[in-house]
Amino acid sequence: MRVLIAAIGRLKQGPERELATAYRKRAEAVGRGFGLKEIEIVEIRESRAQDVERRRTEESIAIANVIPERAIVAVLDQRGDNLDSAALAAALRQWRADDLPAVCFVIGGADGLAPSLRERAKLKLAFGTATWPHQLVRVMLLEQLYRAGTILAGHPYHRA
């Protein structure tokens, strides 16, 4: 199963990029054991529109254009579900068992996502109710993908 992260904005050089790269490599290595292909990250330029609604719409259209056909869509949203790591691992296991071609995790811009894209999501995932910088959300998502892989592989990294 292909894993895609579609994110508004670009990680610049620095500790966030280094940490994201480290967890991406770890997640890819452990994921091969249970049928996950490499993790592809698509960085989408932030809209420069002056109007908030127009920015949100333009960014959501750009994201929708990179979502693979028949992919599960999972959006990162502070109003989403606070899943524990085992539940995320179980969802990945089920999607793979359902022989779905891809899962696309969506990290929207500062103004959020258009309602049409949020409604398309099979999973709305939150990392708590706090507001997190998009750079850290990407790192946390990659760490959770790595952790889910270790859970599915029976590796001792995850301790409940």
C-alpha positions in Angstrom: 0.0 0.0 0.0 1.3 3.4 -1.0 1.5 6.1 1.8 1.3 9.7 0.7 1.5 12.8 2.9 0.1 15.9 1.1 1.1 19.0 3.1 0.6 22.6 2.5 3.9 24.4 3.0 7.5 23.4 2.8 9.8 22.2 5.6 12.9 24.4 5.4 16.4 23.2 6.4 16.7 22.7 10.1 15.8 20.4 13.0 12.2 19.8 11.9 13.4 18.6 8.5 16.1 16.4 10.0 13.6 14.8 12.4 11.0 14.3 9.7 13.7 12.7 7.5 14.8 10.4 10.3 11.2 9.2 11.1 10.4 8.8 7.5 13.4 6.5 6.9 12.5 4.5 10.0 8.8 4.2 9.0 9.8 3.1 5.5 12.2 0.5 6.8 9.7 -1.1 9.3 6.7 -0.7 6.9 8.3 -2.9 4.2 7.7 -5.8 6.5 3.9 -5.4 6.3 3.4 -4.2 2.8 3.8 -0.4 3.0 5.7 1.1 0.2 7.9 4.2 0.6 6.3 7.3 2.2 5.9 10.0 -0.4 5.6 13.6 0.7 4.1 16.1 -1.6 4.6 19.7 -0.5 2.1 22.1 -1.9 2.7 25.8 -2.1 0.6 28.0 0.2 -2.0 30.1 -1.6 -1.3 33.8 -1.8 -5.0 34.7 -2.1 -6.0 37.6 0.2 -9.4 36.1 1.1 -9.3 33.3 3.7 -12.0 31.2 2.0 -10.3 31.5 -1.4 -6.9 30.4 0.2 -8.6 27.4 1.8 -10.3 26.5 -1.5 -7.2 26.9 -3.6 -5.1 24.8 -1.2 -7.8 22.1 -0.9 -8.1 21.8 -4.7 -4.3 21.5 -5.0 -4.4 18.7 -2.4 -7.3 16.9 -4.0 -5.3 16.9 -7.3 -2.5 14.8 -5.8 -4.7 12.2 -3.9 -4.4 8.9 -5.7 -7.5 7.2 -7.1 -9.3 4.9 -4.6 -7.0 6.2 -1.8 -8.2 6.4 1.8 -8.1 10.0 2.8 -7.1 10.9 6.3 -7.0 14.5 7.3 -5.1 16.0 10.3 -7.6 18.2 12.1 -7.6 19.4 15.7 -11.4 18.6 15.7 -10.7 15.0 14.6 -10.4 11.8 16.6 -7.7 11.4 19.2 -6.6 7.9 18.2 -4.0 6.1 20.2 -1.1 4.5 18.3 -2.6 1.0 18.4 -5.8 2.2 16.8 -3.9 4.0 14.0 -1.9 0.8 13.5 -5.1 -1.2 13.3 -6.6 1.2 10.7 -3.4 0.8 8.6 -3.6 -3.0 8.9 -7.3 -3.0 7.9 -6.8 -0.7 4.9 -3.9 -2.9 3.7 -6.1 -6.0 4.3 -8.9 -4.4 2.2 -6.3 -4.2 -0.6 -6.6 -0.4 -0.9 -3.9 1.0 -3.2 -3.0 4.0 -1.0 -3.6 6.1 2.0 -3.2 9.9 1.8 -2.6 11.8 5.0 -3.5 15.5 4.5 -2.0 18.4 6.4 -3.8 21.6 5.5 -2.6 25.1 5.7 -3.0 27.7 8.4 -6.6 28.3 7.4 -7.6 24.7 7.4 -9.3 22.7 4.6 -12.4 23.2 2.5 -15.4 21.4 3.8 -15.6 19.2 0.7 -12.1 17.8 1.4 -12.8 17.3 5.1 -16.0 15.4 4.2 -14.1 13.1 1.8 -11.9 11.9 4.7 -12.4 8.4 6.0 -10.4 9.4 9.1 -10.1 12.8 10.8 -7.1 12.5 13.1 -6.1 14.9 15.8 -2.9 15.1 17.9 -4.8 16.5 20.9 -6.8 19.8 21.1 -3.7 22.0 21.1 -2.9 24.0 17.9 0.4 22.6 16.5 2.7 24.2 13.8 2.3 22.3 10.6 6.0 21.4 10.6 5.6 19.6 13.9 2.4 17.9 12.8 4.4 16.4 9.9 7.1 15.1 12.3 4.4 13.8 14.7 2.6 12.0 11.9 5.8 10.4 10.6 6.7 9.3 14.1 3.2 7.8 14.5 3.5 6.0 11.2 6.9 4.6 12.4 5.2 3.6 15.7 2.3 1.9 13.9 4.8 -0.1 11.9 6.6 -1.2 15.0 3.3 -2.2 16.6 2.3 -4.3 13.5 5.8 -5.8 13.4 5.7 -6.7 17.1 8.8 -4.6 17.7 9.3 -3.4 21.3 9.6 0.4 20.4 5.9 0.9 21.4 5.2 0.5 25.1 1.6 1.1 26.0 
